[in-house]
Amino acid sequence: MKKFVLLHGVLVITSLILVSCGGGSGSGSSSAAKSSPSNVTERVFVSQSASTPTASGGLLIVNGFDDTLTRKGISAGTAPGLMAIDPGHTTVLAFDSITNKVEVVNTAKETNTGAVQLAGPTMSIVEPNSSVAFAAVPSTVLIGSSPGAVVEMNLTNGGITATIGVPGAQTVVSNPTGTQVLAFSNDSDSVTIVSPSLVSSGSPVTVNVPGFDRPVFAVYSSDGSTAYILNCGAQCGGTQASVQLMNFGTTPPSAGALVDVDAATVAYLSGTTLYVAGTSPSPANNACTGETTAAMICGRLDVVDLTSMTVTGRAVITNGYHDRIDLGQNGQLFIGSHTCTNVGNVNNPTGEVRGCLSIYNTANGSVVIPPDNGDVTGLQSFSERLVEYVAEGGYLRVYDTQTDTLLENTQYIPTGTIVITGIVTDIKSVDFF
């Protein structure tokens, strides 16, 4: 059966560190003119929890140029965790798992502008633009329907625009314009297409498209004309994992051509190449071949050529349920999971240390498993630095993507970790596009 884990919320530390100038490995200058209230132009928002007399809930602001914390924090509820950001980076959303509210933060003013109350917890929010966002809320109770809904939120005026019944809705993926939302439900072989513009038209708002195999996620092409559906298959109680096209050229839309893969719960699209990760329950597809590890099973990364719909490469990665993936500037693909096999102890590294993070080199196909422990809950690359921020095991790590190791021996983070009181959950870059 498919396993979903509701990530714990996070709080913000109030004992913040002074920002220092100089150093770092950015391409800009930390002495450049600052226009934000925090006086930083390379901001990264971090959600984290802290349980101390001097700490309160909210978001931290990290200087993405030199990896230091600023003095300023942003109020974002009691326990903000999962975050979303619009393409223009003007609005950040943070879900508070204690109150089930989506906190709305204006990035220019670095202030909370309000909150939207959901009927229950969510593990999936998409924000196609700064005025609208969608969340999957599986526990929403609707009269005459099984629990579950896709909620449309108005980020300009606040509140909920529409609650659209989708039984068991767990994950939402929007096209680039927000005119179409795909909803995925637990233990289903269908994909629900939601059309928000039809809410007040009297026409059907949702279309249920069968013909899939436990679909859990999708990746849209940049123009929104094509959606590549990830069939979780056997990992989620189905039959065969695959990447399958959603055919929008038929009425109604239909399931299209597919290519089998080892496992599929998350993917990253780069040009005409789709990188697909997951963990198969089949011994034939989850062996740790080529690795020396105490882990009994391993995950897989499949490289899919979308022009021919064929698998052109495979790699062995850490196991678990993969739901985080990000590509750095120099082709290093960071892949994260939760509920993986942890080996050793990062605080007492006397032998193998292994967690839920894998780094795949897209140029030569090699894989690095960093010596760290814990679930990976956030990934963030940068357009002007060869580093990756990784939230793993509640810590904020900074990886040098040229060496696939922690960015150590620098002036500000000598151990490759930005020291934060509490548990780091998610990361969103505001100024690096």
Secondary structure, 3 states (H helix, E strand, C coil): CCCCCCCCCCCEECCCCCCCCCCCCCCCCCCCCCCCCCCCCCEEEEEEECCCCCEECCEEEEECCCCEEEEEEECCCCCEEEEEECCCCCEEEEEECCCCEEEEEECCCCEEEEEEECCCCCCCEEEEECCEEEEEECCCCCCCCCCCEEEEEECCCCCEEEEEECCCEEEEEECCCCCCEEEEECCCCCEEEECHHHCCCCCCCEEEECCCCCEEEEEECCCCCCEEEEECHHHHCCCCCEEEEEECCCCCCEEEEEEECCCCCEEEEECCEEEEEECCCCHHHHCCCCCCCCCCCCEEEEEEECCCCEEEEEEEECCCEEEEEEECCCCEEEEEEECCCCECCCCCCCCCCECCEEEEECCCCCEECCCCCCCEEEEEECCCCCEEEEEECCEEEEEECCCCEECECCCCCCECEECCCCEEEEEEECCCC
